[in-house]
């Protein structure tokens, strides 16, 4: 009972659970969008069209070399001023899509801006991981595909990309871990994620160690699950590759 009194009341634990859920949802959405756009950006960087390649390199240069916090503030404060007032009113108004017992609520503008800012930032890093994986495939693989009469697109699809994805997977997992950790910066624009709720609990209860200690454990646990998934994927992937060579 003394331990329960020392820790946090159920009300505050509920706040932290809500913030943790927002962190997981935001991180998952950012990871998905960044992977899709990052792959497309990596393909643009190796395209045969110079304007497309130049535009992709400029994107990577801009978003990799500017602070994430500044980007988040830009999307929340700067970009919002460029939108018509009717658009901002619609974005800030509550919208609910109901389907029987289920209800899907439109996210707040803070959450939308956080997703957009994190996605644009993470896309540049994930694109570089994909590009590094593609560059890690030897030129002999391209030559082998050409010798078999395969087009450049077919060689990329069936020969190069499967190997590139396997090479890029470990650093990609590191980027997904960074997304989880970087999501804490969205508290600066009012997203009620785990760090934000930890500060709220600290302000209300004056239990700083308990509030931020719980948040730290949740962050570490999430990162550990990503690392565990990477280890399992590598183990099963190596075994499948060995069976394919047998």
N, C-alpha and C positions, 0 to 999 in steps of 0.2 A: 504494500500500500504506500509505503514511503517512496518507493521508486516511481509509482504512478503519479504521486503528488509532485515529485521532483521534475518529471517530464512535462508533457503538455496535456491540456484538457482536450476532450474529444472534439470540441468546437474548433480549436486551433489545428488539430490533426486533420480535420475535414478541410480546412482552408489549404493546408499543405497538399492534401490529396488532390484537391481541385487544381492547384497550381501545377502539380506534377502531371496531371492528365493533359493540361494545356501544353506543357513542355513536350510531352510525347506526341501529341497530335501535330503541333507545329514542327517538330523535328522530322516526323515521318513525312509530312507534306513537303517540307523543304528538301529532304533527301530524294524523294521521288521526282520532283520537278527539276532539281539540280542535276540529277543523273540523266534525265532525258535531254535537257538543254545542254548539259555539258558534253554529252556524246555528240550531239549535233554540232556544237562549237568545235570539238576536236576534228570532226569530219570537214568542217569548213576550213580549218587551218591547214589541212593537207589537200585541199581541193586544187584543181588545176587552174582555176580562175584566180588571177592575181587580186582583183578588187575584193572578192569574197575572203580570200586569205588575209589580206591587209585589214579588212574590217574586223575579222575574228581576232587578229593579234592586237588590234587597238582595244577591243573589248577586254581582253585578258589583261592588257597593260593597265587600263584604267581601274578595273575593279580589284585587281590583286594589289595595287599599290596605293590604295586609299583606305583609311580606317573604316572598319565596319560600323562603328558607332556614328561616324559622320554620314555614312550612306543611309543608315536607318533614320537619322534625323532629317535627311534630305527627303526621303520618301514620305515621311509622316508630315513634316511641316512645309518643305519646299514644293514637292509635287502636288500637295493638296491645294496650294494656292493657285495652281495652274488649272485646276478642274473647275467647271461651272458650278455655281452654288446649288443648282438643282441636282447635279450628280452627287455632290457631297451630302446633301440632305437625304438622298436615297440611300447612299452607303451607310450613313449613320442611323437611319431608321431601322427598327427591328422588322425582320422578315422571317416568317415561319412557313416551311413547306411540310404539310401534314399528309401522312399516308397511313390511315388506320391508327394503331396505337403509337406509331413512330412519328417524331417531329424533328425536322432538320432546320436549325436556326442559322440565319445568315451571320457570318462572323463580324465582329466589330471592326471598324476601320483600323484600330490599333493592331489587331491581329492580322488583318489583310496587309497593312504596311510592313509589319514585321516579317510576314511570309515573303513578300515581294523583295524586301531588302536583303534578307538572308539568302533567298534563292539566287538573286543576281550576283551576290558576293561569292557564294559557294560554287556557282556554275563555273566561274573562272578557274577555280582550283581543281574541280573535278575534270574539267576539260583538259587541263595539263596532265592529270594522271592518265587519262585515256590516251592522250597524245604520246606520253612517255611509254605506255604499253605498246602502242603501235610501232614506235621507233625501236622498241626492244626486240621486235621480230626481225630476224636477219633478212638481208636482201636476197639470199638464196631462195627464200620462200616465194618471193615475188617472181623470181626467175623460173622456179619450178612450175608455178601457175601458168606463166606465159608459155613455157615449153609444152604444157598440156593443152594449149589452145584456149585457155580461159581468158576472159576479158578482165580489165582492171577491176571493175566492180565485182565480178564473180570471185576473183582472187582475194579481194578484201573481205567479202562476205564469208566465204567458205574456208579460207586458209589463214588469212592474217588476223581477222577480228577474234576468232575463238582463242587464239594464242595470246592476243593482246589483252583480252579481258582477264585471262588467267594471270597474266603478269601484273595487271593493274589492280587486281582485287585487294591485296593487302594495303596499298596506299589509299585505295578508295574507302576501305573500312576506317582508316585513320581520319579521312575527311568526314565520314559520318559521325565519328566521335566528336570532331571539332564542331559539327553542326549542333549536336546536343549541348555542348559547352557554350557555344556562341549564342544559343537561344536565350541565355541569361541576359544578354545585352538589350534584348527587346523590352526589358523592364524600364528602360530610359524613355520609351514612348508610351508607356502605360499598359503594356500587355501583362495580364495577370498570370504570368507563368510562375515557376517554382521559386525563383529568386525574389520576385516581386512579393509573393505571398509570404515568404520567409521574413522579409522586412516588415510586412504588415503584422505578422504574429509577434515579432520582436517589439514593435511599437505598442501593441495592445497588451502584451503579457510581461514585457521586460525580461523575457527569458531568451537572451541572445544565444547562449550556447546551445540550448535545446532546439531553437528554431533553425539556426544555420547548421547545426550538427545534423539534424534530420535531413535537411536539404542536401548536405554533402554526401550523406550515405545514399540517398536516392540517386544523385548524379553518378557516384562511383558504381552503384549497382547497375545502372543503365549502360555505362561504358563497359563494365565487365561482361554484360550479356552480349554486346556487340563483339567484343574480343572472343568470347566463347563461340559465337556463331562463325567467326572467321576461322578459328581453329578447326571446327567441325567441317566447314566447307573445304578447307585445304586438305584435311584428312581424307574426306570422301572423294575430292577431286583427284588427288594423287592416286588413290586406289582405282578409280575409274580409268585414269590415264594408263596405269600399268596393265589393267585388263585389256584395254584397247591395243596395246603393243604386243600382248601375248599371242 
